[in-house]
Amino acid sequence: MAVSPEPARGTDAARESRRGAKRIPRRAAAGRRSFTSTLKALDALAASGAQVSVRIDDLDRGSAVLVGDDFLSLPIAGLGVVPLLVEVAAQFEAGTLDPLEIVDRAGLEPVTVSGLWQHLKAPALPLSDIAVLAASAGDALAANALLSRVGLPAVRGRVEQLGLSRSALMDSFRDVRGPDDAPHVALGSTREYAQLFASLVNSEAVSPGVSAQVAEWLSRDHDLSLVGTSTGLDPFAHDNDEHGLLFINKTGRAPGIRTEAGVLAGPRAGVAYALFVCFDDLSIAHRLRAHDAFRTLGVELMEYVF
């Protein structure tokens, strides 16, 4: 994995001096932090044959902190629903889609790979609740319901509008992929997904209203088992942290695939990040080694923002 170090800070330091003394401690603190342990973990994964891609951007400075093969388009599993959520929120805002429209799951092809709706008694839900399930619980059936309602061409158009040239939502979720199906749900690059999450928190994804809606859905994500482990947040209630920590994320999981992108912000800094790992899922040890790399990144991200 080719890794580019953080850019030199000479010009940044001069700009910060002009902005005022209140900004200097934050930059100085952030500048002392590194991602040495993360690099070691990712290098070990790459040496074992895994495909690894990582991108971390400082939200305040608008510059890259860590870059490693961030241009690669890799399979990202459930993380690919984020552009779908953007399209749904955009149609809600435009009035072309009713948030209270009821969708009955009986009209959908059954899929059991992940999620809660398949286990609920309610056979039909409004689109707004379905979006919450897709964002917070990685619900494959809910994501398929949204996709069936807005259509894959609309999502592909939104992906293009968002400037995601190396990313694509390719198909719905399926229990079994046949020879005529797309090989993966979605592809993406860490560069584009870090930038997408940055645009969400900066109110730049389609519109401030759409950005806020998608960020709200993602702030309910229950999967804090990878990067989120190091935040110490409650997986089921972390949208208003008493210590001022902002964390929104989305993960993707499939056999041999672990991906995550998000935003983490604390009192000293804020970052948008993405880490994708594709590995041979030959044993629990192989899987745990991939998970450990995400958790190592989480620790060093916390050090950076605090």
C-alpha positions, -999 to 999 in steps of 0.1 A, spaced: 0 0 0 15 33 -11 10 59 17 15 97 13 24 116 45 6 146 58 16 177 37 40 202 52 25 228 74 46 258 67 19 278 48 -8 265 71 10 278 101 14 312 86 -23 313 78 -32 302 113 -11 329 129 -30 355 109 -63 340 120 -56 345 156 -41 329 187 -72 308 195 -65 285 165 -28 278 172 -32 253 201 -55 232 180 -32 230 151 -2 224 173 -20 196 191 -31 180 158 3 183 144 18 162 171 -4 133 163 5 106 139 -9 74 125 22 52 130 3 22 145 -24 24 118 2 23 91 19 -7 107 -14 -25 109 -24 -17 73 11 -26 60 7 -60 77 -26 -65 61 -13 -56 27 17 -79 32 -7 -108 39 -24 -102 5 -53 -79 15 -63 -49 -6 -62 -18 16 -72 17 9 -73 46 34 -80 83 34 -82 109 63 -90 145 57 -87 173 82 -121 191 81 -109 224 93 -78 227 71 -94 209 41 -62 189 35 -53 152 36 -37 138 68 -32 102 56 -35 88 21 -30 52 10 -42 40 -24 -72 62 -20 -79 61 -57 -87 24 -59 -123 13 -66 -130 -16 -42 -162 -34 -32 -178 -17 -2 -209 -37 6 -235 -19 26 -215 14 27 -228 19 -8 -263 28 5 -251 63 14 -256 77 -21 -290 60 -21 -299 78 12 -288 111 -4 -311 105 -34 -340 96 -11 -335 127 10 -332 148 -21 -365 135 -34 -382 140 0 -370 177 -2 -381 181 -38 -415 167 -30 -413 139 -56 -413 113 -29 -436 112 1 -418 104 34 -450 89 47 -457 66 16 -462 31 29 -441 3 14 -452 -34 19 -423 -58 21 -445 -85 6 -438 -69 -28 -400 -72 -23 -378 -102 -30 -369 -117 4 -333 -110 15 -320 -122 49 -283 -111 48 -288 -84 75 -312 -61 92 -342 -59 115 -373 -55 93 -374 -91 84 -378 -99 121 -405 -73 128 -443 -80 128 -451 -49 108 -453 -59 72 -454 -23 59 -436 9 69 -434 45 57 -404 54 36 -390 77 63 -388 48 88 -374 25 61 -346 51 56 -338 50 93 -336 12 92 -313 13 62 -290 38 78 -289 27 114 -293 -11 112 -276 -20 79 -310 -33 69 -307 -49 35 -345 -53 29 -350 -16 38 -323 -6 14 -338 -27 -13 -372 -11 -6 -357 24 -10 -339 14 -42 -371 -1 -57 -389 31 -51 -363 56 -64 -347 34 -91 -311 25 -98 -308 51 -127 -317 79 -103 -291 68 -78 -265 65 -105 -274 101 -116 -270 113 -80 -236 96 -77 -225 114 -108 -239 147 -95 -220 142 -62 -187 138 -82 -182 102 -73 -165 91 -105 -148 60 -89 -179 49 -70 -212 32 -80 -242 15 -66 -244 -15 -88 -273 -37 -75 -297 -45 -47 -288 -67 -18 -292 -105 -26 -288 -136 -5 -272 -154 -35 -255 -137 -65 -260 -156 -97 -239 -153 -129 -263 -127 -143 -261 -104 -112 -236 -77 -105 -207 -92 -85 -211 -66 -57 -237 -43 -43 -214 -13 -47 -179 -1 -54 -162 30 -41 -129 47 -33 -118 60 1 -110 94 -14 -145 99 -26 -163 85 5 -142 106 29 -151 136 7 -188 126 7 -190 125 45 -172 158 47 -198 173 23 -226 160 45 -213 177 77 -204 208 58 -240 210 43 -227 207 8 -243 174 -3 -271 186 -27 -284 212 -2 -282 220 35 -315 203 41 -305 171 24 -271 170 41 -287 175 75 -313 147 69 -287 121 57 -263 131 85 -292 126 110 -300 92 96 -263 81 98 -259 95 133 -282 66 144 -259 39 130 -256 11 156 -224 -4 142 -196 10 164 -177 -23 163 -149 -11 140 -135 24 141 -163 34 165 -151 11 192 -125 36 204 -151 64 208 -167 49 239 -201 60 226 -233 42 232 -241 23 199 -278 30 204 -277 66 215 -247 87 204 -261 117 185 -258 140 215 -226 131 233 -220 149 266 -183 153 259 -189 171 227 -179 143 204 -195 142 170 -195 109 152 -214 98 121 -205 66 102 -215 38 80 -200 4 77 -201 -22 50 -197 -60 56 -196 -90 32 -174 -121 31 -138 -108 29 -150 -72 29 -149 -46 57 -154 -10 50 -162 22 69 -164 59 63 -175 87 86 -167 119 104 -152 122 139 -149 156 155 -137 166 190 -126 198 207 -93 201 189 -100 188 154 -124 171 130 -117 145 104 -135 127 76 -121 92 71 -126 61 50 -109 27 53 -116 -2 30 -101 -37 35 -106 -67 12 -91 -98 25 -91 -136 23 -117 -146 50 -101 -180 56 -104 -180 94 -115 -160 124 -78 -149 128 -78 -134 93 -111 -116 101 -100 -103 135 -67 -90 120 -88 -69 96 -110 -57 125 -80 -48 146 -67 -24 119 -100 -5 120 -98 -3 158 -62 9 157 -73 37 133 -101 46 157 -77 50 186 -54 73 166 -83 93 152 -95 99 188 -59 111 197 -60 134 167 -94 151 175 -88 153 213 
